[in-house]
Amino acid sequence: MKNDMKKILILITTSFPYGKLEPFIESELDYYTNFDKVLCMSIHKTGVPREINYPENFLFCNVDDYKFKRDIK
């Protein structure tokens, strides 16, 4: 029997990808490509988003807007 279940990772962060907190997440980005989708939800939107290359499977959401999207700006 084929397993068609998708692998989804939900990251609940304090502020990542905004500001400079939680730098370990940036160093783990290569591991997140093993998932079909990564939903990154930040509790605090403080500062500007980090200018790095995120994997295509990354989606961002702030607790305030509850809508996941590809663009973090």
Beta strands, then each sheet from edge to edge (+ up, - down):
strand 1: 8-13
strand 2: 37-42
strand 3: 58-62
sheet 1: 1+ 2+ 3+
end
